[in-house]
Amino acid sequence: MSKLDRSSPSLERNTVVDVDVHPSYREPEIVEKVAAQLDAPYDTYMGDPQSTDSSYPVDAFPKSIPGKVDTTGRLVDVESELLDPFNEAGIDYSILNILAQIDALPDAERTRQEMRAYNDVLVEHYLDDHDSLFGLAKVATRDPAAAAAEIDRMSDEDSIVGVLIVNGSSERPLGDERYDPLYDAAESAGLPVVYHTGAANHILHPNFPLPAWNFDAYMPIHSLSHPFAHMVTIASLLTNGTPVKFPGLEFVFLEAGIAWILTAMYRLNRDYGQRRWDAPLLEQSPESYIRESFYFGTQPLDEPNDPVHLNRIIDMVGTESLLFGTDHPHWDFDDPSTVVDRYFGHLEEDELDAVLSGNAASVFGIPV
């Protein structure tokens, strides 16, 4: 893996919350822990998700970067690779999410059981005994009532600070009213809903809005699938009035960069001005709701040829809406020192503090 760097003065001065860290769900120890909580025959289905005969299908594109990142499937081990290196890199608190794409499974009962098992393993194996680690409770959208019950169950865990949906694999766009029980439970629990897409979702579920099977390289899939999934989700949430129905709920979008937000926001504004009957619950422009209760992880920061252009995008999106994330330990993670020095140097100290920790503390209720 690329070495994490702690050389930025800003990382030494400021508290840093990393909102997007991926613990392992593929290591044999974790697979065994999850399987131990499943009823037969589902306990026998667990295996290496990277293998071709696994019940978790994956795309066949290699994810390594020759000469830089040699691993393709390994995810972080908290004890040996997260706590000490990230303390050195200037990361004070991390929010962990398990990306197992259970909504893509064909068996609804297995989906429900794995949802509960993964959440229990997240708390027991990763979060307990680590005051600097917090987690997101994974929910399966296949059964909104079961998802709501799982949110109620996990809301009693102090280390759980949000609800995770791996979007792109849901049967309907996520603003559909069938998901209202899920959002109602999250609002009642005081937990934000976090959407995290993945570049494999288009392979896992035929409803993903991208004909990935027509691409002959991984680059276009990886660069487009994340923002596409989030655009679909954000348009559905606003068109169906989810922020109006659940005014106390906050929404977080991870791992798509930030430039896409402006396109989605401004195009929704224009159509709302011309077709308000398509979003009858909205009382303000889509942009107003986005700026009031939507938040966006920084990783992977977009890379224009002229870095000044990204400064302008950051200013247009607004530092009050940004949450710092690294995506550690994936091959495309953002090194904290490089990102802060190269792209956030134009910010005032209070703005930088908001991006690095203040916004996350407010949204996730982390006592920084």
Steps between C-alpha positions, in 0.01 A plus 500: 500500500605860454659644811291737707659837560467714811716791383222755452503772767119514476476136603711577805288799599150373423291211625430268206202266457521255210141418400580223251714207617445140391573215741541151366198283440692256280767377740438139613460603865222746414330259261496239774356746753220599262428139404476400866197730539311367198246219493544202271543493206618862488797432725641274231472767231769724642824490308767713341309769304797539265479141379319422177282234662383726782137591555615865489559566130762761414622659181814359345699820463829513697511774765874519563730776376824343375799632689286681757225282645553126471195375686163457332263382770653547845323741733622656819569319824421749774757387753805482274427750223244756615562632848877555507557615140202731510611652827828573325314642202303737720166314501341530844165326444384256232150397389498143368260352250475145369432494127373143459233548234223297656220669305629321191438157654204312347381350829311753714532298823874470455513876445322563830722261692826633356390856572473424870813285507721759333384769740569284804846411373574867424425595859654199674812454288584855400332766713498363854801608704600775253380846601624653175297270274134531408285313252202505266223243538449327166140454387351304212242689298336181373285488814443855633315375807792274594738788433299724733508233771878469455542875539300485822717215625832661413406846625571381854868458411694813594763430235243493217465852360315452172307271265676360192331428167713365216305669223487373148359160589157601627190385316367855467668842522544575867249784529216258426237501774558131568818605682323749728499257799878488477530879495247538779703265720824686424343836580354367825839358598676827417730325251594641158454282193825441313508389136814329379511358152753267348635445151385137504131574560429523128615139469308385804163647416337550160319816612818699544472796258812424302550245220836393643507176306557711186826644633827326422709669771466569871579872488165621361309270733682617808496869409129513410318242712536676835364843399233339280362300792500807724330715236221245471463487878503874557251562218268234641521633855414852389231410248321289759542761773694282744663801672154653544348183643796455736622852582724382783695262278843571353636333186866420425653395168843333492767411244398698193703818534318833502483650149192292408298670773487829313369341179233302684395793719476761227323274251245399764450868578422576138254215456332580830441851375331365189330182627410551865213255475759222470619577855180610675634470856788741448442851631845631404748442220694172501814699572346633821441150636844382390672787676290453811532127568727328243871434555773365276822310564801654332658180367597456223564867446459595136824593323472782246819590315493834679464441880351849533189370327447250781535785750206664326297179503565462874380856554189446287401177672575667834730388777199470729389199290830311479626207707862390482557140392793290382337173382787319670625243413365478146744548213366847420494638855581869559815557702408748776808720482500528120130581480504762773811681376418490130128568499393658828777754548277787388251447782474708814585314819137467610402367156778242504403396852141447383609274214751300705283440807234757586241391247552133580469567872167672438355250253614183676495624859866418560639665815818646352 
